[in-house]
Amino acid sequence: MAFVVVLGLGKSGIMAARLLMKQGKQVVILEERNGTQLTKLARDLLKEGITVRLGVSLNYSSLKEFLPLTRIITSPAIPWNHPALNYCREQDIPICGDTTLAWEACGRTPWITVTGTNGKTTVTHLVGHILSYTGLDAPICGNIGIPVNEVILSRKNVGSALPNWLVVELSSYQIESAPALQPQFAIWTTLTPDHLERHGTLVNYRLIKRSLVEKASHQILNGNDPDLRASASMWPQATWVTTDPTISLPGYIKPKLWIEAGQVTTQQGPLFSTDCLAMLGDHNQQNLLMATAVGMQIDLEPALIEKAFRCFPGVPHRLELIRRYKGICFYNDSKATNFDAAESGVKAVKEPMVVIAGGQAKYGSSKDWIKQLRLKARAIILFGEARGEFSMLLETNQYKGEVHSCLDLEQAVPLSLSIALRCKCQAVLFSPACASFDQYKNFEERGDDFREKVKALIRIDHIALQ
């Protein structure tokens, strides 16, 4: 009996296994972790015909039982060059990620893919919102937490047609495990050093992103990004956008969309005002342009695109205004998992402010982030695993404001309110500049916790005043 082995009992692995079952495959999921909740989940999946083995280390000997293997579907969390996977390749066992499985199962449904170090989640939401607003069936999925296979499976289970479009956010981990993917559109938002603990060098990281864009029918690139701009000559046929019409691109490359006098503009003239998007920050003007470029290329009317932007609700965990209280705005920017994203957050929020940062530190340059903190933050509250490292970083770079250290958000949130009131700050910005994995499963869980801590703090404060 030939098996397909799915590595990892996360959401993407479960959805991949269910889709494979739908296709009549014999499936087993291998998971290194163990525990009561996982045992219950494994029992539930067994009722569906999916075998789960818990506490199984990833090595070739653990796979031997299931030989001959038809295929291995690996998790984005497992390095693509893991020794066990490399050995399987030597045995000619096909290996891919769950994104490849989705690509094969989606039929003729075209993909709009979005990648980049920062900005990809916002652009994914914007594109999905525009298309849905104009009546197209275009669910968002991928790296934003909704596996593509979940969307496909939900349609197949009820006999519904597949969507008109799939709007898919892709991380570098997902791209490297999906070499067969050939999207209709690839949007590349930004590139700065990230995930170097996995990819080794910026060159490797860039090549992974580039591999997706090269295989797309249409490329949309952000001319404001220095790294993308430096390789502009490689993409002469791409749609370039920029918030600065004077930006330096090679002479034969002209932006297709830009901002001039507060208007989204093309060679034919202005389309609509940029104030249609109620999101803070210059970086969101870039995101607006990239989403507009997709709409224009699939022949949506500019007036409809503008109307869609005007009712866009924003992106959870990305400069999300939780509420105003005592003249202070509390912003949840948990999606800022690196220095560059956190720098954009600080730049976007009105000063003076209190910044809460910390978590699991990542590689990258903190120079521009600290520059913005020196300009705009009267106090910084550090929490989590990185608090000692960040404290030294701020001291070394001569940050002059207050620096406080806390174990977790339970301590940090009430402290932020008292400091903001004392220092007459207009905002508390939760923008961690770190991964979340020291204390949370993901940045969403971390942002949800911040949101709840703020709401609980305000409720307690109201009770104390009665």
Stockholm file with secondary structure:
# STOCKHOLM 1.0

chainA/1-466         MAFVVVLGLGKSGIMAARLLMKQGKQVVILEERNGTQLTKLARDLLKEGITVRLGVSLNYSSLKEFLPLTRIITSPAIPWNHPALNYCREQDIPICGDTTLAWEACGRTPWITVTGTNGKTTVTHLVGHILSYTGLDAPICGNIGIPVNEVILSRKNVGSALPNWLVVELSSYQIESAPALQPQFAIWTTLTPDHLERHGTLVNYRLIKRSLVEKASHQILNGNDPDLRASASMWPQATWVTTDPTISLPGYIKPKLWIEAGQVTTQQGPLFSTDCLAMLGDHNQQNLLMATAVGMQIDLEPALIEKAFRCFPGVPHRLELIRRYKGICFYNDSKATNFDAAESGVKAVKEPMVVIAGGQAKYGSSKDWIKQLRLKARAIILFGEARGEFSMLLETNQYKGEVHSCLDLEQAVPLSLSIALRCKCQAVLFSPACASFDQYKNFEERGDDFREKVKALIRIDHIALQ
#=GR chainA/1-466 SS CCEEEEECCSHHHHHHHHHHHHTTCEEEEEESCCCHHHHHHHHHHHHTTCEEEESCCCSHHHHGGGCSEEEEEECTTSCTTCHHHHHHHHTTCCEEEHHHHHHHHSTTCCEEEEECSSSHHHHHHHHHHHHHHTTCCCCEEETTSSCHHHHHHHHHHTTCCCCSCEEEECCHHHHHTCTTCCCSEEEECCCCSCCHHHHCSHHHHHHHHHHHHHTSSEEEEETTCHHHHHTGGGCTTSEEEESCTTCCCCTTCCCSEEEETTEEEETTEEEEEGGGSCCCSHHHHHHHHHHHHHHHHTTCCHHHHHHHHHTCCCCTTSSEEEEEETTEEEEECTTCCSHHHHHHHHHHSCSSEEEEEESBCCSSCCHHHHHHHHHHEEEEEEESTTHHHHHHHHHHTTCCSEEEEESSHHHHHHHHHHHHHHTTCSEEEECCSSBSTTTCSSHHHHHHHHHHHHHHHHHHHHHHHC
#=GC SS_cons         CCEEEEECCSHHHHHHHHHHHHTTCEEEEEESCCCHHHHHHHHHHHHTTCEEEESCCCSHHHHGGGCSEEEEEECTTSCTTCHHHHHHHHTTCCEEEHHHHHHHHSTTCCEEEEECSSSHHHHHHHHHHHHHHTTCCCCEEETTSSCHHHHHHHHHHTTCCCCSCEEEECCHHHHHTCTTCCCSEEEECCCCSCCHHHHCSHHHHHHHHHHHHHTSSEEEEETTCHHHHHTGGGCTTSEEEESCTTCCCCTTCCCSEEEETTEEEETTEEEEEGGGSCCCSHHHHHHHHHHHHHHHHTTCCHHHHHHHHHTCCCCTTSSEEEEEETTEEEEECTTCCSHHHHHHHHHHSCSSEEEEEESBCCSSCCHHHHHHHHHHEEEEEEESTTHHHHHHHHHHTTCCSEEEEESSHHHHHHHHHHHHHHTTCSEEEECCSSBSTTTCSSHHHHHHHHHHHHHHHHHHHHHHHC
//
